[in-house]
């Protein structure tokens, strides 16, 4: 009987689904859950590629044994040491005491540091091979995608790339794991949200990794999160290429905080003018309701960004400040920025937004708008002018 775990040849999916966790890394909402993917190559020598979160070890072990029964696992290949992928390492070592851990020079210290595991360790470097029998594995170092020890493993026999967190996506898998078996609609936006929040700071390293992989005859991408990609490889690679170059679509993200609705009214006027000037993609985020991970994903998606904040304790509205820190922490590039602020008796919001503008090194568009207390005709016109200036800047890129 054909094993449902089979991906291709004698390579099997033994990952698990987490539909219980509310936030990934205790930060990012998981409305659709998340998968922890692991893979098993059943050859003359058996190799397990990455493990899963320790909470799911019993399910994980059962899946492994359904493929190989009581046969031993010879190698555990660690592409990424983050605990959602290495969490079951100590238990696997207990179950298979003779297993040889395979990783690069940065991996071993993390294995010992996280799990206290010492002993036989097989260190691989760029371009090294491991022969399992029919399967010949080649290793590619991809540091800072998105930890310093990350690497990818390419099965030259089947053309399968085991990519660690690279090409990953939020979202548990519903029934099947191959993109040929499931509806993948929900994963595209979740891939963008995953990239922008987890990997987003490391555009340069991602580009270097893509160059290393260029030209490989990849028939399957096996990431540690999300679907196994067969039919959509070109699209998946294009998403990572575009986002790591900080390329973006025409559109504007209007991010604002508002305590009593006055700053929100400024945001609405800006957005109305953007639409009136022919900008179809306008996304508004009230920071008091929108989670930061969705805001960051939209800022990666669109070139224009307009930020508004009231003055709060002589600073920015706290949730606005949080989003600005997230933006700076991702070293985003090639965005157009406008901003506005409000105050009641001591105006500092616009000054703090100007500080952010300088640090971000984004291209400043239009004149900042500052409002005292409530909307007046002059402020209304200034907000319209800000929206119009952003629209005109975006339209210049159409040629």
C-alpha positions as CSV (number, residue, x, y, z in Angstrom):
1,X,0.0,0.0,0.0
2,X,1.3,3.4,-0.9
3,X,2.4,5.3,2.2
4,X,0.6,8.6,2.7
5,X,3.8,10.1,4.0
6,X,5.7,9.7,0.8
7,X,6.8,12.8,-1.0
8,X,8.9,11.4,-3.7
9,X,10.8,8.1,-4.1
10,X,11.7,7.0,-0.6
11,X,11.6,10.4,1.0
12,X,8.8,10.9,3.5
13,X,7.1,13.7,5.4
14,X,7.1,13.2,9.2
15,X,6.1,16.7,10.3
16,X,3.4,17.7,12.7
17,X,0.8,20.4,13.1
18,X,0.3,22.9,15.9
19,X,-3.3,24.2,16.0
20,X,-3.0,25.2,19.7
21,X,-0.3,27.9,19.9
22,X,-1.7,31.4,19.9
23,X,1.6,33.2,19.0
24,X,4.7,32.1,17.2
25,X,7.8,33.0,19.1
26,X,5.3,34.4,21.7
27,X,4.9,37.4,19.3
28,X,3.2,36.6,16.0
29,X,-0.5,35.6,15.9
30,X,-1.3,32.2,14.4
31,X,-4.9,32.3,13.3
32,X,-4.3,29.3,11.0
33,X,-1.8,27.5,13.3
34,X,1.7,26.4,12.1
35,X,3.4,23.2,11.0
36,X,6.7,21.9,12.1
37,X,8.1,19.9,9.2
38,X,10.6,17.1,9.4
39,X,11.7,14.7,6.7
40,X,12.9,11.1,6.6
41,X,15.0,9.5,3.8
42,X,14.6,5.7,3.9
43,X,17.8,4.5,2.1
44,X,20.5,2.0,3.0
45,X,21.4,4.6,5.6
46,X,18.4,6.4,7.2
47,X,18.6,10.1,7.6
48,X,16.2,12.3,9.5
49,X,16.2,16.0,8.5
50,X,15.3,18.3,11.4
51,X,13.0,17.5,14.2
52,X,9.9,19.1,15.6
53,X,8.7,21.0,18.7
54,X,9.1,18.9,21.8
55,X,5.4,19.1,22.6
56,X,4.7,16.8,19.6
57,X,7.4,14.2,20.1
58,X,5.1,11.2,20.6
59,X,3.2,12.0,17.3
60,X,6.6,12.6,15.6
61,X,8.0,9.3,16.7
62,X,5.0,7.4,15.7
63,X,5.2,8.9,12.2
64,X,8.9,7.9,11.9
65,X,8.2,4.3,13.0
66,X,5.3,4.0,10.5
67,X,8.0,4.5,7.8
68,X,11.0,2.6,9.1
69,X,9.6,0.4,11.8
70,X,12.2,-0.5,14.3
71,X,15.2,0.2,12.0
72,X,17.7,2.7,13.4
73,X,18.2,6.2,12.2
74,X,21.8,6.7,11.1
75,X,21.9,10.5,10.7
76,X,20.1,13.5,12.0
77,X,20.8,16.4,9.7
78,X,20.2,19.8,11.4
79,X,19.6,22.6,9.0
80,X,18.4,25.0,11.7
81,X,18.7,24.9,15.5
82,X,15.7,27.0,16.5
83,X,13.9,25.0,19.2
84,X,10.7,24.6,17.1
85,X,12.9,22.4,14.9
86,X,15.5,21.0,17.3
87,X,13.2,20.7,20.3
88,X,12.9,16.9,20.0
89,X,16.7,16.4,19.6
90,X,17.4,15.1,23.0
91,X,14.5,12.6,22.9
92,X,15.5,11.4,19.4
93,X,19.0,10.9,20.8
94,X,17.6,8.8,23.6
95,X,15.5,6.8,21.2
96,X,18.3,6.3,18.8
97,X,21.5,6.5,20.8
98,X,23.8,5.7,17.9
99,X,22.5,8.4,15.7
100,X,25.1,10.7,14.2
101,X,24.3,14.4,14.3
102,X,25.2,16.3,11.1
103,X,25.7,20.0,11.1
104,X,28.1,22.8,10.4
105,X,30.7,24.4,12.6
106,X,28.2,26.7,14.2
107,X,25.7,23.9,15.0
108,X,27.6,21.8,17.4
109,X,27.9,24.5,20.1
110,X,24.2,25.1,19.9
111,X,23.5,21.4,20.3
112,X,25.6,21.3,23.4
113,X,24.3,24.6,24.7
114,X,20.6,23.9,24.2
115,X,20.5,20.2,25.0
116,X,23.8,19.2,26.6
117,X,24.4,16.6,23.9
118,X,28.0,15.7,23.2
119,X,29.6,12.8,21.4
120,X,29.8,11.8,17.7
121,X,29.3,14.7,15.5
122,X,29.8,15.0,11.7
123,X,30.7,18.5,10.6
124,X,29.9,19.5,7.1
125,X,31.2,22.5,5.1
126,X,30.1,24.3,2.0
127,X,29.7,21.8,-0.9
128,X,30.3,18.7,1.2
129,X,28.5,15.5,0.4
130,X,26.9,12.7,2.4
131,X,26.1,9.4,0.6
132,X,23.1,7.4,2.1
133,X,23.1,4.7,-0.6
134,X,21.1,5.9,-3.6
135,X,20.7,9.3,-2.2
136,X,23.6,11.8,-2.4
137,X,23.2,14.9,-0.2
138,X,25.0,18.2,-0.8
139,X,25.2,20.9,1.8
140,X,24.9,24.7,1.3
141,X,25.7,27.1,4.0
142,X,23.1,29.9,4.3
143,X,24.1,31.9,7.4
144,X,21.6,34.4,8.7
145,X,18.6,32.9,6.9
146,X,17.8,33.6,9.6
147,X,20.3,32.3,12.3
148,X,24.1,32.0,11.9
149,X,24.1,28.2,11.7
150,X,21.4,27.8,9.1
151,X,22.2,25.7,6.1
152,X,20.2,23.9,3.3
153,X,20.5,20.3,2.2
154,X,20.1,19.3,-1.5
155,X,19.2,15.7,-2.4
156,X,20.9,15.4,-5.8
157,X,19.1,12.1,-6.4
158,X,15.6,13.4,-6.3
159,X,16.2,17.1,-6.8
160,X,14.8,17.9,-3.4
161,X,15.9,21.0,-1.4
162,X,15.5,20.8,2.4
163,X,15.6,24.5,3.0
164,X,15.2,25.0,6.8
165,X,13.1,28.0,7.5
166,X,13.8,29.4,4.0
167,X,10.6,29.4,1.9
168,X,8.5,28.8,5.0
169,X,5.0,30.0,5.8
170,X,2.7,30.3,8.8
171,X,-0.4,28.0,8.7
172,X,-1.0,24.4,9.8
173,X,-1.5,21.8,7.0
174,X,-5.0,20.5,6.5
175,X,-4.9,16.8,5.6
176,X,-2.2,16.7,2.9
177,X,1.2,18.3,3.0
178,X,2.0,18.6,-0.8
179,X,0.9,21.7,-2.6
180,X,-0.4,19.3,-5.3
181,X,-2.9,17.9,-2.7
182,X,-4.2,21.0,-0.9
183,X,-5.7,24.4,-1.5
184,X,-2.7,26.8,-1.0
185,X,-4.6,30.1,-1.1
186,X,-4.2,30.9,2.6
187,X,-0.4,30.3,2.5
188,X,0.6,33.1,0.2
189,X,-0.2,35.9,2.5
190,X,1.0,33.9,5.4
191,X,4.3,33.3,3.6
192,X,4.7,37.1,3.2
193,X,3.8,37.7,6.8
194,X,6.3,35.0,7.9
195,X,9.0,36.4,5.7
196,X,8.5,40.0,6.7
197,X,8.4,39.3,10.5
198,X,10.8,36.4,10.9
199,X,13.3,36.8,8.0
200,X,12.7,40.4,6.9
201,X,15.9,41.9,8.4
202,X,18.1,39.6,6.4
203,X,17.5,40.5,2.8
204,X,21.2,40.5,1.9
205,X,21.8,36.9,3.2
206,X,18.6,35.7,1.5
207,X,19.9,37.1,-1.8
208,X,23.3,35.3,-1.3
209,X,21.4,32.1,-0.6
210,X,19.3,32.4,-3.7
211,X,22.4,32.9,-5.8
212,X,23.9,29.7,-4.4
213,X,20.7,27.8,-5.3
214,X,20.4,29.3,-8.7
215,X,20.7,26.7,-11.4
216,X,20.0,23.7,-9.1
217,X,17.5,21.3,-10.7
218,X,15.0,21.7,-7.8
219,X,11.9,19.5,-8.2
220,X,10.7,19.9,-4.6
221,X,11.2,22.4,-1.8
222,X,10.9,21.0,1.7
223,X,10.7,23.9,4.2
224,X,10.3,23.5,7.9
225,X,7.0,25.4,7.9
226,X,4.1,25.3,5.5
227,X,3.4,23.1,2.5
228,X,5.9,21.0,0.6
229,X,6.3,22.8,-2.7
230,X,6.2,21.0,-6.0
231,X,3.9,22.9,-8.4
232,X,4.6,26.3,-7.1
233,X,8.4,26.4,-6.8
234,X,8.9,29.3,-9.2
235,X,6.3,31.4,-7.4
236,X,7.8,30.6,-3.9
237,X,11.3,31.5,-5.0
238,X,10.0,34.7,-6.6
239,X,8.3,35.8,-3.4
240,X,11.6,35.4,-1.4
241,X,13.6,37.1,-4.2
242,X,11.2,40.1,-4.4
243,X,10.9,40.5,-0.7
244,X,14.6,40.2,0.0
245,X,15.2,42.9,-2.6
246,X,12.6,45.1,-0.8
247,X,10.7,45.3,-4.0
248,X,7.1,46.4,-3.5
249,X,3.8,47.1,-5.3
250,X,2.2,50.5,-5.9
251,X,0.2,51.3,-2.8
252,X,0.2,53.0,0.6
253,X,0.0,51.8,4.1
254,X,-1.5,54.4,6.4
255,X,-0.6,53.5,10.0
256,X,-2.0,55.6,12.9
257,X,-2.9,55.7,16.5
258,X,-5.8,57.7,17.8
259,X,-7.2,58.0,21.3
260,X,-10.4,60.0,20.6
261,X,-10.7,59.9,16.9
262,X,-9.0,63.2,15.9
263,X,-5.8,61.7,14.6
264,X,-7.9,59.1,12.9
265,X,-9.8,61.8,11.1
266,X,-6.5,63.0,9.7
267,X,-5.7,59.5,8.5
268,X,-9.1,59.2,6.8
269,X,-8.6,62.5,4.9
270,X,-5.1,61.3,3.7
271,X,-6.5,58.0,2.6
272,X,-9.5,59.6,0.8
273,X,-7.1,61.8,-1.2
274,X,-4.9,58.9,-2.1
275,X,-7.9,57.1,-3.5
276,X,-9.1,60.2,-5.3
277,X,-5.7,60.5,-7.0
278,X,-6.0,57.0,-8.4
279,X,-4.1,54.9,-5.8
280,X,-6.1,51.7,-5.6
281,X,-4.1,49.9,-3.0
282,X,-4.6,51.8,0.3
283,X,-4.4,49.9,3.5
284,X,-5.3,51.5,6.8
285,X,-4.1,50.2,10.2
286,X,-5.3,51.4,13.5
287,X,-2.4,50.3,15.7
288,X,-4.8,49.7,18.6
289,X,-6.5,47.0,16.7
290,X,-4.1,45.7,14.0
291,X,-1.4,43.4,15.1
292,X,2.1,44.6,14.2
293,X,2.9,41.5,12.2
294,X,0.1,42.4,9.7
295,X,1.3,46.0,9.5
296,X,4.9,45.0,8.8
297,X,3.7,42.5,6.1
298,X,1.8,45.3,4.4
299,X,4.7,47.7,4.6
300,X,6.8,45.0,2.8
301,X,4.0,44.7,0.2
302,X,3.6,48.4,-0.7
303,X,6.1,51.2,-1.4
304,X,4.2,54.1,0.3
305,X,4.0,54.5,4.0
306,X,2.2,57.3,5.9
307,X,2.4,57.3,9.7
308,X,0.3,59.4,12.1
309,X,0.4,59.7,15.9
310,X,-1.0,61.8,18.7
311,X,1.4,63.0,21.4
312,X,1.3,60.7,24.4
313,X,3.3,61.5,27.6
314,X,5.5,63.7,25.5
315,X,6.3,60.8,23.2
316,X,4.5,58.9,20.4
317,X,1.4,56.8,20.9
318,X,3.0,53.6,22.4
319,X,1.7,51.2,19.7
320,X,2.9,53.6,17.0
321,X,6.4,53.6,18.6
322,X,6.4,49.8,18.7
323,X,5.6,49.6,15.0
324,X,8.4,52.1,14.2
325,X,10.9,50.0,16.2
326,X,9.8,47.0,14.2
327,X,10.4,48.8,10.9
328,X,13.9,50.0,11.9
329,X,14.7,46.5,13.1
330,X,14.1,45.1,9.7
331,X,16.5,47.5,7.8
332,X,13.8,48.1,5.2
333,X,14.8,50.0,2.0
334,X,13.3,51.9,-0.9
335,X,10.1,53.1,0.8
336,X,8.4,56.5,0.5
337,X,7.4,58.1,3.8
338,X,5.0,60.8,4.9
339,X,3.9,61.6,8.4
340,X,1.5,63.6,10.5
341,X,0.8,64.1,14.2
342,X,-1.5,65.8,16.8
343,X,-1.4,67.2,20.3
344,X,-3.5,69.1,22.8
345,X,-1.1,71.3,24.7
346,X,2.5,70.1,24.0
347,X,3.3,68.9,20.5
348,X,6.2,66.3,20.2
349,X,4.7,63.6,18.0
350,X,5.8,65.2,14.7
351,X,9.3,65.8,16.1
352,X,9.6,62.1,17.1
353,X,8.3,61.0,13.7
354,X,11.0,63.2,12.1
355,X,13.6,61.4,14.1
356,X,12.2,58.1,12.8
357,X,12.3,59.5,9.3
358,X,16.0,60.3,9.6
359,X,16.8,56.9,11.0
360,X,14.8,55.0,8.4
361,X,16.5,56.7,5.5
362,X,13.2,56.4,3.6
363,X,12.5,59.0,0.9
364,X,10.4,61.8,2.5
365,X,7.3,62.8,0.6
366,X,5.2,65.8,1.1
367,X,5.1,68.2,4.1
368,X,4.5,66.8,7.6
369,X,1.2,67.9,9.1
370,X,0.7,68.9,12.8
371,X,-2.7,69.4,14.3
372,X,-3.6,71.0,17.6
373,X,-6.6,69.5,19.3
374,X,-9.1,68.9,16.4
375,X,-9.5,69.1,12.7
376,X,-9.7,72.6,11.1
377,X,-9.9,73.6,7.5
378,X,-6.2,74.3,7.2
379,X,-5.3,70.9,8.6
380,X,-7.9,69.3,6.3
381,X,-6.1,70.9,3.3
382,X,-2.7,69.9,4.6
383,X,-3.7,66.3,4.9
384,X,-5.1,66.3,1.4
385,X,-1.8,67.7,0.2
386,X,0.1,65.0,2.0
387,X,-2.0,62.3,0.3
388,X,-1.7,64.0,-3.1
389,X,2.1,64.3,-2.8
390,X,2.4,60.5,-2.0
391,X,0.2,59.6,-4.9
392,X,2.2,61.8,-7.3
393,X,5.5,60.2,-6.1
394,X,4.1,56.7,-6.7
395,X,2.8,57.6,-10.1
396,X,6.3,58.6,-11.2
397,X,7.3,54.9,-10.9
398,X,4.7,53.9,-13.4
399,X,6.8,54.9,-16.4
